[in-house]
Amino acid sequence: ALHEIKPSLFTDEKGEPAGFLVDLVRDIAAQNNWNIIWVHGTYQENLDRLAAGDIDLVLGLANTTERAKVYDFGREPVLSTWTQVYARPGSGIETILDLDGKRVAVMKGDSNNAAFRAYATQFNINPRYVEEDNVEQVFNSVKNGSADAVVALWMPNLQNNNNYGLSTTPVMFSPVTLVCAVPKGRDADLLASIDSYLARQKNDPTSYYSQTMQKWFGEKVGWVIPPWMIGGLVIALFLVCLFVIMSLVLRREVAKKTAELSRQNQ
């Protein structure tokens, strides 16, 4: 399946399949003597084709309870990411509550779409949803004025803020791992080959997987620390340092008082 989720999977200026997942599946195909036939369509169209068994493989799909009823999923994650809200700089969107009544662009059939709707319900807010067929249309919706914010996967070096005049907001949630999917009860050999390939490649910083991550995302293989964790780590480090300093000061005062008492006793 080929749909437009740049830079993971998209059609380049020459009309050829391109992206991180395209490079990976081509390398796997070369090692297993597969003949790849790319099927173009929207994200939702390709999900429907996979459920019907009209195509054999969808790359980089979030495994959900509902999807597990109609697809079989691989075990090895291709990517790890989370759902991110984007908006224009100075939009004033700081929390999920700021999106109440706002026009929010989402992609049809996307797990981020469902995740955001559930998240909004938890906070009893009612955004107005603008559904688009692909990621480019979703991000263009703010540029052309049809939406106030965008909900999409965060990816390293995505740079939608440069292309569409957007920036990431503090609103982020739903960490997710993306795996590969096949029709229910079919093509288990495809998943086994992909899982085996990923298990070998991901722990090797010199592997093709690592080089491809660097090429498309500017990232080396390894765990990515989400932005919301960085602040917590800084605070934790500060508290540890404060505790150490207070302990040293307290120990010094105890030693001083002990010495004074010893002199008085003498």
C-alpha positions as CSV (number, residue, x, y, z in Angstrom):
1,A,0.0,0.0,0.0
2,L,1.3,3.5,-0.9
3,H,-0.4,6.5,0.7
4,E,1.0,9.9,1.5
5,I,2.5,10.1,4.9
6,K,5.8,12.0,4.3
7,P,8.6,11.3,5.2
8,S,7.7,7.7,5.9
9,L,5.8,6.8,2.8
10,F,4.9,9.1,-0.2
11,T,5.2,9.7,-3.9
12,D,8.2,11.9,-4.9
13,E,8.4,14.5,-7.7
14,K,9.0,11.8,-10.3
15,G,5.9,9.9,-9.3
16,E,8.0,7.1,-7.6
17,P,7.5,5.6,-4.2
18,A,9.8,7.1,-1.6
19,G,10.4,7.4,2.1
20,F,11.8,5.6,5.1
21,L,9.3,2.6,4.9
22,V,9.7,2.3,1.2
23,D,13.5,2.0,1.5
24,L,13.1,-0.6,4.3
25,V,10.6,-2.8,2.5
26,R,12.7,-2.7,-0.7
27,D,15.7,-4.0,1.3
28,I,13.6,-6.7,2.9
29,A,12.2,-7.6,-0.6
30,A,15.7,-7.9,-2.1
31,Q,16.7,-10.3,0.7
32,N,13.6,-12.5,0.3
33,N,13.2,-12.3,-3.5
34,W,9.8,-10.5,-3.3
35,N,8.3,-8.7,-6.2
36,I,6.7,-5.5,-4.9
37,I,3.6,-4.0,-6.6
38,W,2.8,-0.6,-5.0
39,V,-1.0,0.1,-4.7
40,H,-1.7,3.8,-4.6
41,G,-4.6,5.2,-2.6
42,T,-5.7,7.3,0.4
43,Y,-5.0,6.0,3.9
44,Q,-8.6,4.9,4.4
45,E,-8.8,3.2,1.0
46,N,-5.7,1.2,1.7
47,L,-7.0,0.1,5.1
48,D,-10.2,-1.0,3.4
49,R,-8.2,-2.9,0.8
50,L,-6.2,-4.7,3.4
51,A,-9.3,-5.7,5.3
52,A,-10.8,-7.1,2.1
53,G,-7.6,-8.9,1.2
54,D,-7.1,-6.9,-2.0
55,I,-3.5,-6.0,-0.9
56,D,-1.0,-8.0,1.2
57,L,0.8,-5.5,3.4
58,V,0.4,-2.0,5.0
59,L,3.5,-0.5,6.5
60,G,3.7,1.4,9.8
61,L,0.2,0.9,11.2
62,A,-0.7,1.3,14.9
63,N,-2.1,-1.9,16.4
64,T,-5.4,-1.2,18.1
65,T,-8.1,-3.5,19.5
66,E,-10.5,-2.7,16.7
67,R,-7.9,-3.2,14.0
68,A,-6.7,-6.5,15.5
69,K,-10.2,-7.9,14.6
70,V,-9.5,-7.5,10.9
71,Y,-5.7,-7.4,10.5
72,D,-2.8,-9.4,11.8
73,F,0.2,-7.4,13.1
74,G,3.9,-7.9,13.3
75,R,5.6,-8.0,16.7
76,E,8.6,-5.7,15.9
77,P,8.0,-2.0,15.9
78,V,9.1,-0.1,12.8
79,L,8.9,3.3,14.5
80,S,8.0,4.7,17.9
81,T,6.2,8.0,18.1
82,W,3.1,9.8,19.6
83,T,0.2,12.0,18.7
84,Q,1.1,15.7,18.3
85,V,-1.0,18.9,17.9
86,Y,0.4,21.5,15.6
87,A,-0.7,25.1,15.2
88,R,0.5,28.5,14.0
89,P,3.1,30.2,16.3
90,G,1.3,32.4,18.8
91,S,-2.0,30.5,18.4
92,G,-2.5,30.4,22.2
93,I,-3.0,26.7,22.2
94,E,-1.3,25.5,25.4
95,T,-3.6,22.7,26.6
96,I,-6.3,20.4,25.3
97,L,-8.9,22.8,26.8
98,D,-7.8,25.5,24.3
99,L,-9.1,23.4,21.4
100,D,-12.7,23.5,22.6
101,G,-14.7,24.9,19.7
102,K,-11.6,25.1,17.5
103,R,-11.4,23.6,14.0
104,V,-9.1,20.6,14.2
105,A,-7.8,18.9,11.0
106,V,-7.4,15.1,11.2
107,M,-6.8,12.3,8.6
108,K,-9.6,9.9,7.7
109,G,-9.0,6.4,9.2
110,D,-6.0,7.5,11.2
111,S,-5.5,6.2,14.7
112,N,-4.4,9.7,15.8
113,N,-7.9,10.9,14.7
114,A,-9.6,8.3,17.0
115,A,-7.1,8.9,19.8
116,F,-7.7,12.7,19.7
117,R,-11.4,12.3,19.7
118,A,-11.3,10.1,22.7
119,Y,-8.9,12.5,24.4
120,A,-11.2,15.4,23.8
121,T,-14.2,13.5,25.2
122,Q,-12.3,12.8,28.4
123,F,-11.9,16.6,28.9
124,N,-15.5,17.3,27.8
125,I,-14.5,19.6,24.9
126,N,-16.0,19.8,21.5
127,P,-13.7,20.7,18.6
128,R,-15.0,21.0,15.1
129,Y,-13.3,18.3,13.0
130,V,-12.0,18.8,9.5
131,E,-11.3,15.4,8.0
132,E,-8.8,15.1,5.1
133,D,-7.6,12.2,2.9
134,N,-3.8,12.6,3.5
135,V,-1.2,14.3,5.6
136,E,-0.4,17.0,3.2
137,Q,-4.1,18.1,3.0
138,V,-4.3,18.0,6.8
139,F,-1.4,20.4,7.2
140,N,-2.5,22.6,4.4
141,S,-5.9,23.0,6.1
142,V,-4.3,25.5,8.6
143,K,-2.4,27.3,5.8
144,N,-5.5,27.7,3.7
145,G,-7.6,28.8,6.7
146,S,-10.0,25.9,7.0
147,A,-8.6,24.7,10.4
148,D,-7.0,26.2,13.5
149,A,-4.9,23.2,14.5
150,V,-3.6,19.8,13.2
151,V,-3.5,16.4,14.8
152,A,-0.8,14.0,13.4
153,L,2.0,11.7,14.4
154,W,5.2,13.4,15.6
155,M,8.3,12.2,13.8
156,P,11.9,13.3,14.0
157,N,12.8,16.0,11.4
158,L,9.2,16.1,10.1
159,Q,9.6,19.9,9.7
160,N,5.9,20.6,9.0
161,N,6.5,23.9,10.8
162,N,8.9,25.0,8.1
163,N,6.7,23.8,5.2
164,Y,3.4,25.0,6.5
165,G,4.2,27.8,8.9
166,L,3.2,25.6,11.9
167,S,4.9,24.8,15.2
168,T,4.4,22.0,17.8
169,T,2.2,22.9,20.7
170,P,2.5,21.5,24.2
171,V,-0.5,19.2,23.5
172,M,0.9,15.7,22.9
173,F,-0.4,12.3,24.0
174,S,-0.9,8.7,23.1
175,P,2.6,7.2,22.6
176,V,2.4,4.5,20.0
177,T,4.6,2.0,18.2
178,L,4.0,1.4,14.5
179,V,4.2,-2.1,13.1
180,C,3.3,-3.8,9.8
181,A,-0.1,-5.4,9.1
182,V,-1.5,-8.1,6.8
183,P,-5.1,-9.4,6.2
184,K,-6.5,-11.5,9.0
185,G,-5.3,-15.1,8.8
186,R,-3.1,-14.5,5.7
187,D,0.6,-13.7,4.8
188,A,2.1,-14.8,8.1
189,D,5.3,-15.4,6.3
190,L,5.5,-11.7,5.3
191,L,5.3,-10.6,8.9
192,A,7.8,-13.3,10.1
193,S,10.3,-12.0,7.5
194,I,9.8,-8.4,8.5
195,D,10.0,-9.1,12.2
196,S,13.2,-11.1,11.7
197,Y,14.8,-8.3,9.6
198,L,13.9,-5.6,12.2
199,A,15.1,-7.6,15.2
200,R,18.5,-8.0,13.5
201,Q,18.8,-4.5,12.2
202,K,17.6,-2.2,15.0
203,N,20.3,-3.0,17.5
204,D,23.1,-2.5,15.0
205,P,24.1,1.2,14.6
206,T,25.8,0.4,11.3
207,S,22.9,-1.5,9.8
208,Y,20.8,-0.4,6.8
209,Y,17.9,0.4,9.1
210,S,20.1,2.8,11.1
211,Q,21.4,4.4,8.0
212,T,17.9,4.8,6.6
213,M,16.7,6.4,9.9
214,Q,19.6,8.9,9.7
215,K,18.7,9.6,6.0
216,W,15.0,10.4,6.5
217,F,14.8,11.6,10.0
218,G,18.3,12.7,11.0
219,E,18.1,10.3,13.9
220,K,20.3,7.5,15.0
221,V,18.8,4.2,16.1
222,G,17.9,4.1,19.8
223,W,15.2,5.3,22.1
224,V,13.8,8.8,21.5
225,I,13.0,10.7,24.7
226,P,9.7,12.5,24.2
227,P,9.8,16.3,24.9
228,W,7.4,15.9,27.9
229,M,10.0,13.7,29.6
230,I,12.8,16.1,29.3
231,G,11.3,18.7,31.7
232,G,10.7,15.9,34.2
233,L,14.2,14.7,33.9
234,V,15.6,18.3,34.5
235,I,13.3,18.7,37.6
236,A,14.4,15.3,38.9
237,L,18.1,16.2,38.4
238,F,17.6,19.5,40.2
239,L,15.9,17.8,43.1
240,V,18.7,15.2,43.4
241,C,21.3,18.0,43.3
242,L,19.4,19.9,46.0
243,F,19.1,16.9,48.1
244,V,22.8,16.2,47.9
245,I,23.7,19.8,48.8
246,M,21.3,19.8,51.7
247,S,22.7,16.5,52.9
248,L,26.2,18.0,52.8
249,V,25.2,21.1,54.6
250,L,23.3,19.1,57.3
251,R,26.3,16.8,57.7
252,R,28.6,19.8,58.1
253,E,26.3,21.4,60.7
254,V,26.0,18.1,62.7
255,A,29.8,17.7,62.7
256,K,30.1,21.4,63.9
257,K,27.6,20.9,66.7
258,T,29.2,17.6,67.7
259,A,32.6,19.3,67.9
260,E,31.2,22.1,70.1
261,L,29.5,19.7,72.4
262,S,32.8,17.7,72.7
263,R,34.7,20.9,73.6
264,Q,32.0,21.9,76.2
265,N,32.2,18.4,77.8
266,Q,35.9,18.6,78.0
